[in-house]
Structures are given as structure tokens and as C-alpha cells.
Amino acid sequence: MGCKTLIVDENRMESHRYQEGELPVLRLKNSLDDYQKGEIACHWHSEFQFGLLLKGELEYYLLQDPASRLQRIIKPGDGFFINSRVFHGCRQMMRGTEIFTFGMLPGFFINPVFGNIYQKIVLPVLHSHVPGFFLFQEKKEDAGMLDLYRKFHKLNQKDRDFELSSLELICGIWKELLHRIHRQTDFASNCNFDFTQAFRIQKMLEFIQKHYPEPITVNQIAEAGGISRRECFRCFRAVINQAPTEYLNQYRLTMAAQLLTVGGQSLARVSESCGFENFSYFCRLFKKKYHMSPGQFRNGDVKVN
């Protein structure tokens, strides 16, 4: 067996870094031979995680609550879904076991392009009683979702349409996920849905989307949600894993990129109309996000690998 161990903090939380400018989807292929005792110890992370067993045999478990453990033996072609912030782990039942996993943060669907669908399609999953589930080849009801997993695994990141194909499959997978969770959960009576938090975050996001050209403060964002500044930070971290100012800047940059594609305004005017008081700061953030200056973005100076 190998000597690799999972890197987690004191609370058993695993954190991942995403490449700036890349599609924020985590794709990993793990060989259990690389880990001590062929085991990935119990841990949790903010990402929703989807998995497909490629080789071998794996004992996988997740903790529904501190006193309840859901455990299954999965074989090649079987898969699973693990909800955000749910403890889970696994160990191989035979040498040579390999697993493919992919996932994204809850904030993946928070973007002007997606409008308000975050409240409709992500919060119901986050606040459901469903910690995760397993998918088996022999079950007809699992076939559709497993087929999408296999297609996602086969995608080549060097292909020109990789990002578009990924988005297409992720939307299909999420559609299957929502249908499955609705079958497993009666949201009207059994779902531990935090409507108060959902209402607060929706109001604060709406405030940002309406007032982003203005010099917004965190206190104003918190006031829009009817909460304190401290609770505002906690709410943003819990729901979208970003600070309020991080989300505000990302939203402003997205709107700036849209303005740059239609032309007309000067770069300084675009910066100002999107709420950036300092043009140099705007250029620095824009280049960090898009890997090119605003001027290069406007002129279509895109590097093709």
C-alpha cells in the first residue's frame, strides 16, 4: 500500500483550490493503492461530490447523522452522490481499485447567467434530509444518472468544447439529482429546509444585483437581508462559500465582461458603471479572473491552445 493520506484540517474538512479562469468543477481520479491501508479516511468538504468506480471493489460509507452510518459495497460501473458538508470515506476491498470523482461548490449556479435558479435547484438539495445515495448498474432507475457520469468521465479537457460539454452534462446530472431527491423526500413535511436563510440570501443577492454600480458596503448588504454584519458573513459562507465582498466583485466583473463584449463605452467608463471606483484595481481583478486585460478581452485577443 502507499503512504498517501488525505489533507484535512482539525475539523476533518478537506479544502480544494480551483484554477482561476477555469471551469470551477473538480475532477479527480484516485487509485486506492496510493493511500495508507487502501483507505480514504472519514472527512467532509463543501463541494457536492459525484463518483464512479472504475476498477476493483470499494466499501463506501457516509454518515447520515452522528449515530447513523450508510454503507455499501460498490463495483465497477456503480456510483454515488454525496451532499455538501456530509462526512464520508471509503476503503478498497481489493488492490488496484480506482475511482473517478467530480464535484462543484454550491455557488456554482450563482451567476447572472443563471438568474434566480440557485434558490430553485440548489437550496432544496442543500437543505434536504438526503446526505447522499448509491447508484447500481443493475437498477433501471440508476441507469440514466450513471450514463451521464460515464460521459463526464470520458470528456477530454483538451477538447475545444470541453467546457460546453461539461456544462451540458452537469445540467443533465443535476436534473436527475433533483428528480431523485424529490422522490426520496417530501419537502412539504419532511424537509429540514431553512427558509429563513434562503429568504435572507435571496434578498441580499437581489440587493447586490440591483445596486452593484453603486458604492455598496457590507452593512448595506446585511441590512437588505435584515441581519447583522457578522450574520451576513456567516450566511454567505454557509450558502455560497464566499464573503459578501467576494461575491460583489465577482458579480461586477461578470457584468463588466458583458459590457465589454458589446463595446461602446470606454474601459474607464465600464469600470465605473460596474461599481469600481479605482480603475487600476478593476484591471487587476479583471486580469486575475479572465487572464487578460479588459482591453484584450474587448478586442477578442483570446489565446487558443
Salt bridges, closest charged atoms under 4 A:
GLU14 OE1 - HIS16 NE2 3.50
GLU14 OE1 - HIS43 NE2 3.47
GLU47 OE1 - HIS45 ND1 3.77
GLU59 OE1 - ARG91 NE 2.74
GLU98 OE1 - LYS29 NZ 3.81
ASP142 OD1 - ARG180 NH1 2.63
ASP147 OD1 - ARG150 NH2 3.92
ASP147 OD2 - LYS151 NZ 3.43
GLU206 OE1 - LYS203 NZ 3.99
GLU214 OE2 - HIS211 ND1 3.08
GLU231 OE2 - ARG200 NH1 3.75
GLU231 OE2 - ARG234 NH2 2.77
GLU246 OE1 - ARG237 NH2 3.11
GLU272 OE2 - ARG269 NH1 3.76
